[in-house]
Structure formats: C-alpha cells, structure tokens
Amino acid sequence: MDYAKIITLEPGKRGGKPCIRGLRVTVYDVLENLAGGMSHEDILREFPYLTNEDIRACLAYAADRERKLELQKA
C-alpha cells in the first residue's frame, strides 16, 4: 500500500509525529488502539472521520518503518 498520501508529517502538528491526512490523529493513536484490542470497526466508531484505508495506511507505515530499522541494523 502506498501510504504516502495518507500519512503526513508536519513539524508543528502533534510534535511532528506521523498523522493521518493532516488530522490530529497519529499513527501511534491508531496502532495503540489496535494493540489494545479495538477492532477496525471500533476505531471507525471512535474516530468517524477515519476510513479503513487510513487504518491500513497506519499498519503499512509501521511495517515499512520496521523494515527500514532492520535494514539499518544489517
């Protein structure tokens, strides 16, 4: 998935953390909720302005970041 159009980085917003479509919801917020047991449907109810694609973009961003960390270690 190409998350580049969904995940945004703005220095003045949420401390420069990666956010979803310029909103004040961070990738971390979504991942933390998923890790805490919330389903996609739960997250969409909690944040009605998000989409399933936004959630998938967060997962893709995290996976890509992890892959890049592994490459740096090699």
C-alpha positions as CSV (number, residue, x, y, z in Angstrom):
1,M,0.0,0.0,0.0
2,D,1.2,3.5,-0.8
3,Y,0.6,5.3,2.4
4,A,2.5,8.5,1.4
5,K,-0.7,10.4,0.5
6,I,-2.4,9.4,3.8
7,I,0.3,9.6,6.4
8,T,1.6,13.2,6.8
9,L,4.4,14.7,8.8
10,E,4.0,18.4,9.9
11,P,6.6,19.8,12.3
12,G,4.0,22.0,14.1
13,K,1.3,19.3,14.5
14,R,1.4,16.7,17.3
15,G,5.1,17.3,17.7
16,G,5.9,16.3,14.2
17,K,4.6,12.8,14.7
18,P,3.2,11.0,11.7
19,C,-0.5,11.8,11.4
20,I,-3.4,10.7,9.2
21,R,-4.3,13.1,6.4
22,G,-3.2,16.1,8.3
23,L,-5.6,15.4,11.1
24,R,-4.5,15.4,14.7
25,V,-4.8,11.6,14.9
26,T,-1.4,10.0,14.9
27,V,-0.3,6.6,13.5
28,Y,0.6,5.8,17.1
29,D,-3.0,6.5,18.3
30,V,-4.4,4.0,15.8
31,L,-1.8,1.4,16.5
32,E,-2.2,1.7,20.2
33,N,-5.9,1.2,19.9
34,L,-5.4,-1.9,17.7
35,A,-2.9,-3.3,20.1
36,G,-5.3,-2.7,22.9
37,G,-7.9,-4.9,21.3
38,M,-10.0,-2.4,19.4
39,S,-11.3,-3.7,16.0
40,H,-11.2,-1.6,12.8
41,E,-15.0,-1.1,13.4
42,D,-14.4,0.1,16.9
43,I,-11.8,2.6,15.7
44,L,-14.1,3.9,13.0
45,R,-16.8,4.4,15.5
46,E,-14.4,6.2,17.9
47,F,-13.0,8.4,15.1
48,P,-15.8,8.7,12.5
49,Y,-13.6,10.8,10.2
50,L,-11.2,7.9,9.6
51,T,-11.6,5.2,7.0
52,N,-10.5,1.6,6.7
53,E,-7.9,2.8,4.2
54,D,-6.5,5.2,6.9
55,I,-6.1,2.2,9.3
56,R,-4.4,0.1,6.7
57,A,-2.1,3.0,5.9
58,C,-1.0,3.1,9.6
59,L,-0.2,-0.6,9.5
60,A,1.7,-0.2,6.2
61,Y,3.6,2.8,7.6
62,A,4.6,0.8,10.8
63,A,5.6,-2.2,8.8
64,D,7.7,-0.1,6.4
65,R,9.4,1.7,9.4
66,E,10.2,-1.7,11.0
67,R,11.7,-2.9,7.7
68,K,13.8,0.2,7.4
69,L,15.1,-0.3,11.0
70,E,16.1,-3.9,10.2
71,L,17.9,-2.7,7.1
72,Q,19.8,-0.2,9.1
73,K,21.0,-2.9,11.5
74,A,22.3,-5.1,8.7
